[in-house]
Protein backbone atom coordinates (compact mmCIF):
# COMPACT_ATOMS: atom_id res chain seq x y z
CA UNK A 1 0.00 0.00 0.00
CA UNK A 2 1.15 3.50 -0.71
CA UNK A 3 1.70 5.63 2.39
CA UNK A 4 0.19 9.10 2.48
CA UNK A 5 2.10 11.79 4.31
CA UNK A 6 0.36 13.23 7.33
CA UNK A 7 -0.30 16.97 7.54
CA UNK A 8 1.28 16.71 11.01
CA UNK A 9 5.05 16.98 10.69
CA UNK A 10 7.57 16.31 13.45
CA UNK A 11 10.05 19.13 12.90
CA UNK A 12 12.50 18.23 15.65
CA UNK A 13 12.75 16.35 18.94
CA UNK A 14 15.06 17.00 21.87
CA UNK A 15 15.79 14.96 24.97
CA UNK A 16 15.75 17.47 27.84
CA UNK A 17 16.40 15.19 30.80
CA UNK A 18 17.53 11.61 31.23
CA UNK A 19 17.96 9.82 34.57
CA UNK A 20 18.83 6.15 34.89
CA UNK A 21 19.49 4.25 38.09
CA UNK A 22 20.02 0.55 38.63
CA UNK A 23 18.84 -0.93 41.94
CA UNK A 24 20.40 -4.32 42.60
CA UNK A 25 17.82 -7.03 43.48
CA UNK A 26 18.39 -8.76 46.81
CA UNK A 27 18.10 -12.19 45.18
CA UNK A 28 18.35 -13.43 41.58
CA UNK A 29 15.16 -13.26 39.56
CA UNK A 30 14.13 -15.83 36.99
CA UNK A 31 11.71 -13.75 34.92
CA UNK A 32 12.52 -10.06 35.21
CA UNK A 33 9.80 -9.00 32.77
CA UNK A 34 7.00 -10.54 34.86
CA UNK A 35 8.45 -10.21 38.36
CA UNK A 36 9.67 -6.62 38.13
CA UNK A 37 8.92 -4.71 34.98
CA UNK A 38 5.21 -5.49 35.11
CA UNK A 39 4.99 -4.03 38.64
CA UNK A 40 6.75 -0.74 37.92
CA UNK A 41 4.87 2.48 38.58
CA UNK A 42 4.58 4.37 35.28
CA UNK A 43 3.86 8.09 35.30
CA UNK A 44 3.39 10.12 32.13
CA UNK A 45 2.73 13.84 31.94
CA UNK A 46 2.56 16.18 28.98
CA UNK A 47 1.77 19.73 27.99
CA UNK A 48 1.30 21.42 24.65
CA UNK A 49 2.48 24.95 23.93
CA UNK A 50 1.47 26.88 20.81
CA UNK A 51 4.29 28.67 19.01
CA UNK A 52 2.45 30.33 16.11
CA UNK A 53 -0.75 32.34 16.11
CA UNK A 54 -4.04 30.83 15.02
CA UNK A 55 -4.10 33.05 11.90
CA UNK A 56 -1.02 31.37 10.43
CA UNK A 57 -1.49 28.75 7.74
CA UNK A 58 0.84 26.41 9.60
CA UNK A 59 0.25 25.87 13.26
CA UNK A 60 3.52 25.27 15.10
CA UNK A 61 3.46 23.81 18.61
CA UNK A 62 5.64 21.99 21.10
CA UNK A 63 4.67 18.88 23.05
CA UNK A 64 6.63 18.44 26.28
CA UNK A 65 6.45 14.85 27.55
CA UNK A 66 7.73 13.32 30.79
CA UNK A 67 7.91 9.61 31.52
CA UNK A 68 8.83 8.18 34.92
CA UNK A 69 9.34 4.43 35.29
CA UNK A 70 9.69 3.15 38.86
CA UNK A 71 10.72 6.73 39.63
CA UNK A 72 9.26 6.84 43.14
CA UNK A 73 10.61 7.36 46.68
CA UNK A 74 11.09 3.65 47.30
CA UNK A 75 11.61 2.09 43.88
CA UNK A 76 11.49 -1.63 43.23
CA UNK A 77 14.68 -3.44 42.26
CA UNK A 78 15.89 -3.08 38.71
CA UNK A 79 15.57 0.20 36.85
CA UNK A 80 14.42 3.62 37.93
CA UNK A 81 14.09 5.89 34.89
CA UNK A 82 12.98 9.41 34.09
CA UNK A 83 12.91 11.06 30.68
CA UNK A 84 11.70 14.41 29.46
CA UNK A 85 11.58 15.43 25.83
CA UNK A 86 10.06 18.07 23.61
CA UNK A 87 8.89 17.68 20.07
CA UNK A 88 8.18 20.59 17.75
CA UNK A 89 5.33 19.86 15.37
CA UNK A 90 4.01 21.70 12.33
CA UNK A 91 0.43 21.26 11.20
CA UNK A 92 -0.78 22.59 7.86
CA UNK A 93 -4.24 23.82 8.80
CA UNK A 94 -5.22 24.57 5.21
CA UNK A 95 -5.34 20.89 4.26
CA UNK A 96 -6.85 19.58 7.51
CA UNK A 97 -10.54 19.89 8.34
CA UNK A 98 -10.99 21.95 11.52
CA UNK A 99 -12.50 19.00 13.41
CA UNK A 100 -9.29 16.98 12.83
CA UNK A 101 -6.85 19.70 13.97
CA UNK A 102 -7.33 19.03 17.70
CA UNK A 103 -7.13 15.27 17.16
CA UNK A 104 -3.80 15.59 15.34
CA UNK A 105 -2.46 18.06 17.90
CA UNK A 106 -3.51 16.17 21.00
CA UNK A 107 -3.64 12.51 20.08
CA UNK A 108 -1.18 12.05 17.22
CA UNK A 109 1.54 14.41 18.44
CA UNK A 110 1.42 12.96 21.97
CA UNK A 111 1.54 9.41 20.61
CA UNK A 112 4.57 10.30 18.49
CA UNK A 113 6.34 11.95 21.44
CA UNK A 114 5.75 8.94 23.70
CA UNK A 115 7.01 6.68 20.91
CA UNK A 116 10.21 8.69 20.61
CA UNK A 117 10.81 8.47 24.36
CA UNK A 118 9.98 4.74 24.25
CA UNK A 119 12.90 4.33 21.84
CA UNK A 120 15.20 6.26 24.16
CA UNK A 121 14.17 4.01 27.08
CA UNK A 122 15.06 0.93 25.05
CA UNK A 123 18.41 2.44 24.04
CA UNK A 124 19.30 3.37 27.63
CA UNK A 125 18.53 -0.09 28.96
CA UNK A 126 19.76 -2.16 26.01
CA UNK A 127 23.13 -2.72 27.71
CA UNK A 128 21.82 -2.62 31.28
CA UNK A 129 22.09 -5.59 33.68
CA UNK A 130 18.46 -6.74 33.35
CA UNK A 131 18.13 -6.22 29.64
CA UNK A 132 16.06 -3.90 27.55
CA UNK A 133 13.02 -2.24 29.12
CA UNK A 134 10.15 -1.68 26.70
CA UNK A 135 7.49 0.78 27.80
CA UNK A 136 4.16 -1.06 27.62
CA UNK A 137 1.33 0.18 25.44
CA UNK A 138 -0.33 3.23 26.93
CA UNK A 139 -4.02 4.18 26.84
CA UNK A 140 -3.54 7.64 25.32
CA UNK A 141 -7.22 8.58 25.59
CA UNK A 142 -7.05 7.93 29.35
CA UNK A 143 -4.00 10.21 29.65
CA UNK A 144 -5.79 12.97 27.77
CA UNK A 145 -8.95 12.57 29.89
CA UNK A 146 -6.91 12.63 33.11
CA UNK A 147 -5.07 15.77 31.96
CA UNK A 148 -8.39 17.48 31.18
CA UNK A 149 -9.70 16.53 34.63
CA UNK A 150 -6.58 17.97 36.27
CA UNK A 151 -7.08 21.25 34.40
CA UNK A 152 -10.73 21.44 35.50
CA UNK A 153 -9.77 20.78 39.14
CA UNK A 154 -7.06 23.45 38.95
CA UNK A 155 -9.48 25.97 37.47
CA UNK A 156 -12.06 25.24 40.22
CA UNK A 157 -9.39 25.54 42.91
CA UNK A 158 -8.13 28.84 41.50
CA UNK A 159 -11.68 30.20 41.25
CA UNK A 160 -12.30 29.45 44.95
CA UNK A 161 -9.16 31.31 46.04
Secondary structure, 3 states (H helix, E strand, C coil): CCCCCCCEEEEEEEEEEEEEEEECCCCCCCCHHHHCHHHCCEEEEEEEEECCCCCCCEEEEEEEEEEEECCCCCCCCEEEEEEEEEEEEEEEHHHCCHHHHHHHHHHHHHHHHHHHHHHHHHHHHCCCCCCCCCCCCCCHHHHHHHHHHHHHHHHHHHHHC
